[in-house]
Amino acid sequence: MNATLNRWLTGQIGDLKSNNLYKEQVVLESPCNNRITIGGRTGIINLASNNYLGLANHPKLVAAACEAAQTWGAGAGAVRPITGTLKIHVDLEKQLAAFKHTEAALVFQSGFTSNAGVIPTITDANDVILTDELNHASIIDGVRLSKAQRKIYRHCDLGSLEDGLRASMAASKRLIITDGVFSMDGDIAPLPGIVQLAKQYDAAVMVDDAHGSGVMGGGRGTAYHFGVHKDVDIQLGTLSKAVGVMGGYIAGSRELIDWLTQRARPFLFSTAQPAPVVAAIMAAIDLMEHDSSLTDKLWENAAFWKSGLQGLGFDTGVSQTPITPVMIGEESMAMNFQKALLNEGVLALAIVYPTVAAGKARIRTMPSAMHSQEDLEDALASFKRAASSVGLF
Ligand SMILES: Cc1ncc(COP(=O)(O)O)c(C=O)c1O
């Protein structure tokens, strides 16, 4: 190891540890269920996963993955434009386009690479990208990969967005990018207002619906929830959260998808998803299309959880969705609270700077369709005990 690099790494890690910001990896010794095993302790209530609908272990998905492994093998063997496109990829893309009511869809290896794939591919140096200040890290990185000028507008603030648009009229193209559901606060982008401004100022709209897919609009996403899906040019979805597997996709016009197949770098230069993954995703979309009971249960549990926390005196911020932050404020208090919760049998993770602004640390809780009433009641009791053990109130 190069000594200079090693010294730098040791210093960086030391700083994190001395500021109580170093995050140990949580290792699950059981599948991602409502109750999990960590460090040999069974029955820990899992309030940390994005497995909104419990599909990650659904028997239909597992069976589909096993069958596809027998039929197609474990790996795709190449990037999509060489020999990595199996018929099952094309079938999934047709299924996704139909589910999202768009002309076409293209699957990527993750939601993260979907952003890296689409944003620099549809913009150039003559363009302006208008991006919400609280957009996800993968949007931020996608925007950094683009040569377009970047204008950050205040969170969900249509006035700030309009100022940015007005100042961008000399650009060749304008692209507005927003999360559909914001991953750290659980609030929803004002898509009807955004779409209206986009029309007024001749801008394209892209919605990253990683946390809206499978959750909002009966599973079809935030644009569908607001009835503006025909006015959103680019919809990004993840297949890794509510869908329960791994991957991401872009849904939109035929021209958009055709262009991405020619230029999007993760599509061109990174190996295609294995067939078992694709088959499990198809089984998940099929379930969502034909049965709303899991989505209904998710929202029912989220409402129960939120009102339970509020009843105990916790501040759940501005959340309008199952993502339920418990606002703490100070970083080290949030880290201590996370540890106290684990002692009390609940896994819920602290989100601290730089993921959120300094002084806005929180415990992010994710109730899901997997949880029983008893799980949530037990978790509320644990929150109460943990709060008094760290002196929160
Ligand atoms: C808004 C948003 N976009 C993209 C992603 C990345 O998705 P994936 O986990 O499929 O890479 C996430 C994941 O946290 C997200 O919250």
Ligand as a Chemical Component Dictionary entry (heavy atoms), coordinates in Angstrom:
data_LIG
# 
_chem_comp.id                   LIG 
_chem_comp.type                 NON-POLYMER 
_chem_comp.pdbx_formal_charge   0 
_chem_comp.three_letter_code    LIG 
# 
loop_
_chem_comp_atom.comp_id 
_chem_comp_atom.atom_id 
_chem_comp_atom.alt_atom_id 
_chem_comp_atom.type_symbol 
_chem_comp_atom.charge 
_chem_comp_atom.model_Cartn_x 
_chem_comp_atom.model_Cartn_y 
_chem_comp_atom.model_Cartn_z 
_chem_comp_atom.pdbx_ordinal 
LIG C1 C1 C 0 -34.233 8.784 -5.738 1  
LIG C2 C2 C 0 -33.325 7.615 -5.961 2  
LIG N1 N1 N 0 -32.841 7.394 -7.189 3  
LIG C3 C3 C 0 -32.044 6.338 -7.448 4  
LIG C4 C4 C 0 -31.691 5.464 -6.457 5  
LIG C5 C5 C 0 -30.788 4.314 -6.785 6  
LIG O1 O1 O 0 -31.536 3.166 -7.016 7  
LIG P1 P1 P 0 -30.833 1.749 -6.986 8  
LIG O2 O2 O 0 -30.737 1.339 -5.558 9  
LIG O3 O3 O 0 -31.735 0.888 -7.815 10 
LIG O4 O4 O 0 -29.500 1.927 -7.603 11 
LIG C6 C6 C 0 -32.161 5.644 -5.159 12 
LIG C7 C7 C 0 -31.762 4.695 -4.090 13 
LIG O5 O5 O 0 -31.649 5.008 -2.934 14 
LIG C8 C8 C 0 -33.009 6.752 -4.894 15 
LIG O6 O6 O 0 -33.493 6.955 -3.674 16 
# 
loop_
_chem_comp_bond.comp_id 
_chem_comp_bond.atom_id_1 
_chem_comp_bond.atom_id_2 
_chem_comp_bond.value_order 
_chem_comp_bond.pdbx_ordinal 
LIG C1 C2 SING 1  
LIG C2 N1 SING 2  
LIG C2 C8 DOUB 3  
LIG N1 C3 DOUB 4  
LIG C3 C4 SING 5  
LIG C4 C5 SING 6  
LIG C4 C6 DOUB 7  
LIG C5 O1 SING 8  
LIG O1 P1 SING 9  
LIG P1 O2 DOUB 10 
LIG P1 O3 SING 11 
LIG P1 O4 SING 12 
LIG C6 C7 SING 13 
LIG C6 C8 SING 14 
LIG C7 O5 DOUB 15 
LIG C8 O6 SING 16 
# 
